[in-house]
Each structure stands twice: as structure tokens, then as C-alpha cells.
Amino acid sequence: MTRDAIILAAIAGAGLLTVLLFAAGADGAPRAIAALLFLLIGPGLACVRLLRLDDPLTELALAVAVSLALETIVATALLATGSWSAGAALAALVAITLAAVAAGFARARGAGSPRA
């Protein structure tokens, strides 16, 4: 398993763990820590990994910015449609993250490369 595959799998795992803790109704520190870590960098890192940047610090900074931007977009869309709930927001963000992770795996296998 390559380094990229490990990072993508960890991002997906963090998202799924957060959903499981939310669905189980877990309270306290474990749920808060999992949610904070995932929401801070998970969605953005999954997307930024697709850019294949050389500098890890730039990648991390962009991951935080993209995560916050995605969360703002999802929250705004849910509020605008009158369907706001924390569960719906988390589900949407995990779905976006898993789609980006899947694209990253496909790209790593060469399935996402353009054909001539």
C-alpha cells in the first residue's frame, strides 16, 4: 500500500468513524475530538490530495481552507433549502469526502487518466 493510499484510507476511516459516533449518539470527548479533527482537515485533504502538491505544509494549509469552505457551502445550502440539521451536514460532508477519496484511488490506479 502506497503512502497516498494510506492517507486516503485514513481520511475515509476518520469520516466513517465520525458518522458512527454521531449515529450511535456518543457524547463527550471521543465524538467531539473525532468530529473536530475530521471536519478541520478531512474533506479538504481528500480534495487537495487530488492536486498532488509537492509541499506538505501547503497541502495542509489548503486542506484546512478547503474544508472550511466546503462546510460553509454545505451549511448555506442546507439553510437555504430549509433542511438544516447537523446529521444532514455531516452526511453531505462525508459523502463529498468519500467521493474525493474514491477519485484519488481511481487516479492512483490510472483509471482516472484521460484517454487519447
C-alpha positions, 0 to 999 in steps of 0.5 A, spaced: 500 500 500 502 506 497 503 512 502 497 516 498 493 510 499 494 510 506 492 517 507 486 516 503 484 510 507 485 514 513 481 520 511 475 515 509 476 511 516 476 518 520 469 520 516 466 513 517 468 513 524 465 520 525 458 518 522 458 512 527 459 516 533 454 521 531 449 515 529 450 511 535 449 518 539 456 518 543 457 524 547 463 527 550 470 527 548 471 521 543 465 524 538 467 531 539 475 530 538 473 525 532 468 530 529 473 536 530 479 533 527 475 530 521 471 536 519 478 541 520 482 537 515 478 531 512 474 533 506 479 538 504 485 533 504 481 528 500 480 534 495 487 537 495 490 530 495 487 530 488 492 536 486 498 532 488 502 538 491 509 537 492 509 541 499 506 538 505 505 544 509 501 547 503 497 541 502 495 542 509 494 549 509 489 548 503 486 542 506 484 546 512 481 552 507 478 547 503 474 544 508 472 550 511 469 552 505 466 546 503 462 546 510 460 553 509 457 551 502 454 545 505 451 549 511 448 555 506 445 550 502 442 546 507 439 553 510 437 555 504 433 549 502 430 549 509 433 542 511 438 544 516 440 539 521 447 537 523 446 529 521 444 532 514 451 536 514 455 531 516 452 526 511 453 531 505 460 532 508 462 525 508 459 523 502 463 529 498 469 526 502 468 519 500 467 521 493 474 525 493 477 519 496 474 514 491 477 519 485 484 519 488 484 511 488 481 511 481 487 516 479 492 512 483 490 506 479 490 510 472 483 509 471 482 516 472 487 518 466 484 521 460 484 517 454 487 519 447 
